[in-house]
Amino acid sequence: MNFNKIISFTFFFLFLTSVSPTLLSHHSFSHFYDVFTQMEGTLIEVKWKNPHVSFMVETVDVNGEAKLWEMETGTIYMIGRAGVTRDLFTEGDRIRVAGHTSSIYPNKFHLKNVLTPNGDEIITVANSPAIWTDNAIGGRQQWSDEPLYDNDDTSKGEGIFKVWSPPAVITGGTLFDSENSLSDSVNDSSEFAPTLPEPLESLLTERSIKSRDAWDAYDFDKNCSIPGMPRNNFGPHPHQFIDQGDQIIIISGEFNTPRTVYLNSDLSTDLQAFSPMGFSKGYWKNENTLVVNTSRINFPYLNLSGAGQSNLVTIEEVYVVNMEGSRVDYSVIVDDPLMLKRPWVFNGFWIDLNERISIYDCEVNG
């Protein structure tokens, strides 16, 4: 295949889903241009680390000047669920890449597709289509409901107390009705139609938008910064619920960050310290339904696109486990009178793949 030309073209892609991982994506790529760019170069180094797998690629322009690019892809888990593994890439290979250049950083590139010397196309983010071949490796369409990290039985429990994973395919409705409230029936989720949330963009106040416009996603990521609520609990990775009697510990697989939910607690919310994860109180509405209310949050961002969040934010979560114990549906209501014109509501679900929470190996970049 001839790699002599650098091709640029505008690429429009729309991805709609009702599940929240895409709504609360790992971070904003707003500083990357919309123009879709292809280039050829030499793969100098592969960094198989979180928060994002990255590649160092050297290109040479028509004047013979070399440039070293830092090309950022998806997380190890997100691309791994689609079969993309470290052994698919060989340092020293001449490769073609496609993605987006940055409007801020002259050597940064949001890498979406890689074409190897033997003609294999590898998709390096979840929600990107193939562009060169009909049998590319990777992409959300190739996710399987097989565990990326097999469970060793130490994290296997009953009811909600297990590791829950994002599904490969979003089907089967939700356990919530069209008004986003809990349905009394939890026996057959298929009778309820999934609901698309109101776009967050339409809910942001000017104050929140100013925060987003000043957001530097790269600076946040390079320090392996850990987000607070609600983003921490609804990233596109597994989550574990651990039974500790009058407390429930929820661990996000993306950051290995524990969060405590106090059940039927008499503790005064107003006396609790502010923290990025906030203070959470919960109760069982019935044997299948957990309700959690969280406040006292001092994390300044609603999501990792930089939308602003104040310390007045409150979050209500409802989790419903199906009768088989194989799926948990959730509904989340985020209310912030300073940053949102009205509450933001979103629904989603996780499934039991018998996964475990792996060590989140994050490398700080200088």
Buried (B, 14 or more C-beta within 10 A) or exposed (E): EEBEEEEEEEBEEEEEBBBBBBBBBBBBBEBBBEEBBBBBBBBEBBBBBBBBBBBBBEBEEEEEEEEEBBBBBBBBBBBBBBBBBEEBBEEEEEBBBBBBBBEEEEEBBBBBBBBBEEEBBBBBBBBBBBBBEEEBBBBBBBBEEEBBBEBEEEBEBEBBBBBBBBBBEBEBBBBBBEEBEBBEEBEEBEEBEBBEBEEBEEBBBEEBBEBBEEBEBBEBBBEBBBBBBBBBBBBBBBBBBBBEEEBBBBBBBBBBBEBBBBBEBEEEBEEBEEBBBBBBBBBEEEEBBBBBBBBBBBBBBBBBBBBBBBBEBBBBBBBBBBEEBEBBBBBBBBBBEEBBEEBBBBBBBBBBBBBBBBEBEBEEBE
